[in-house]
Structure formats: C-alpha cells, structure tokens
Amino acid sequence: MSIMPLVNGFVIGAGMIIPIGAQNSFILNQGIKQNYHFYAATICVLCDIFLMSAGIFGGGALLSTNETLLMIFTWAGILFLSVYGALFFKNFIYHKQQSSVQTIKVSSLKMVIITALAVTLLNPHAYLDTIVIMGSISSQFPDSQKLAFLIGTILASFVWF
C-alpha cells in the first residue's frame, strides 16, 4: 500500500478544514469560553468523518445527479448563512452599545450540541468541501487507495479540532 493517498488526504483535508468559517469560529468561541468545547469538537469531527466518507465513496455523484436534493441543500445553505450572518451582525451592533465590562455567556450542553450540528450540517461549505471537492479529488485514486485517502482526511480533521 502506498502512503501517498494518506498524505494527499491529510494535506487536502487540512486545506479544507483549517480556513476559518462558521464551524471553526464556533469551536474557537467554545474553546475560549471553555464551554463544552470537547463535545463541540467531537461532533464536528464525527460529522466530518460522515461527510468525507460520503463524498469519497460516491455521495458527490448522488448529489450531482439528484436535482431536488441539490436544491434542498442549496436553499438550506442560503437560509443558514443568512441567519448566521444576521445573528453575527446583531451581536456586533449589540456589543458596540454595551459597557466595556464584558461577561461571558455559557451555553447549555444541549445548545452547544444543536449549534455544533447546525454550523456543520447546515453549512453549504461543508457539503461543497467534503462531498463535492473531496469526492472529485478522490476519484483520481483507485478504489483500493480511497480508504487511505479517507484516513488522511480524517486525521486532518482530528488534528485540527
């Protein structure tokens, strides 16, 4: 077995995961607050494993051939980014008007889990990166090497989170 699919998976996976987006900003925020950050990171890693597995083993082809499913994911992503952006903007305006004394709000475990799932599974970039792009890149490897590629992407997610 060649180690190159594993290395390629790690490098490509890291390139997809490391840029700061909704998921990473949520995890960083939970880490700063020390508020169930281990649970949040674990949920993100498990979702990444599921999505990357789906992309590498044929989910991208399914998504590209089913127009209804693609439309559902597209509109869910638009809705998610709109709501997330509006909440961010509201928090920006609200915090500008607060006094200089800041208090850290701690969320319940249930809320952290729901938010971690939302910033991962409702984020259109998650599907684009894991199912479409990684699925396309993995097609260059024979079936016997796709598992090594997947393991590399999983390692990147695990190391990052």
N, C-alpha and C positions, 0 to 999 in steps of 0.2 A: 504494500500500500504506500502510495506517495503522500508525503506530508504537505505538498503544495496546496491541495484543496483546503486543508485545515488552515494553513497560513493565509490563503486568499480569503477564506471565510472570516477569519479574525479581523483582517485589515478592512475588508469591505463592511463587515458588521460594525466595527468601531466607527468607521466613517459615516455610517447611517445613524448610529445611536448617539454619538458624542455631541453633535450640534445642539445647542440649547433651543428647545421648543417647549411646548406646553407640558409634556411629560417630565422633562428634566427640570424645568423651573419648579414644578410641583414637588418633585423629590428633593431638590435643594432646599426649598422652603420648609419642608417637613424635617429635613436634617438640621437646619438652623434652629427650628423650634424644638427639636428633639421630641417630636410628637408622632409616635408610631412610624418612624421613618423606616425601620426594618420591615414592617408589614407592607408599607407602600412600595419599597424597592423590590420586595419578593413578588408582589403582584405584578409589577412591571416586567420583571424577568420572566415570570411564568407566561404572561401574555405575549412577550416577545418570542418565547420558545414556540408557543402555539402558532403565532402568525408567520414566523420564519419557516416553520415546518410546513405549513400550508402553502406558502409561496414556493419553496424549494421542491416540494413533491406534488405540484400541479395546481395549486389554488389560483395562481395567476391566470392560467389558461381558462379555468372555470369562470373567473370574474370577467375576463375579456370576452367570453362568448355569451354571457347572460346579461342582456341589456337592462332588464328590470333590476337585477341585483346591483349592477353598476350604478344605476340611477339612485337606488336607495342609499348606497354608500356615499355617493356624491352629495345628495341633499342632507344626509346626516352630518357629513363633514362640514358643509356650509353652515348648518344650524349650530354645530358645536363651536366652530371658530367665531361665529357672530356672537354667541352668548359669552364665550370665554373672553373675547375682546371687549364686550360691553362691561363685564364684571371687572376686568382689569382697568378700564377707563374710569369706572365708578370709584374703584379703590384709589386710583391715582388722584382724582379730584377730592375725594373724601379725606384722604390723608394729608393733602395740602392744607386743609382747613383745620386740622387737629392741632392741639398744642404740641410743643416739642417733646413732651413726655410720651413715649410710646409703650404700649402694653402688648404683649404677645398673646394672641388668642390661641387657645388649644382646642383642637377639634376632637370629636369622639372617634373611637376606632371605627365605628360604622361609617361615619362621614369620610374618614380617610380612605377606607376601602372603596366606597362608592366613587369618590373623586379620582382615586388611582385608576379604577376601571374606566371611568369616563375619559380622563385625559389620554388613556391608551387606546381604548376600543372605539371611541367616537372621533378620534383624531385622524383626518384623512391622510396625513403624512405617514402614519403608522402603516396603513394599507399600501400606500404607494411605495414606501421603502421596503417593507418586508415581503409583500406578496408580489407586487409588480416588478420592482427593480431586482430584488434578490432572486426572485423566481426566474427572471430573464437571465441574470448572470449565471445562475446555477445550471442553466441549460447547456452551457459550454462543457460541463463535466459529464462523463458517462455515469450511468445510474450507480455503478459500483463506487464512485467517488463523491456522490451527493451527500451521503451521510457525514463524511469527513468535513465537507464544506459547511453543513449544518452545525456540526460540533464547533467549528471555528466561530461561526456567528453567535452561537450560544455562549461560548467563552467570552466573547467581546461584551455581550450584554451583562453577563455575570460580573466581569471585571469592572465594568463601568459603574454599575449600580451598587 
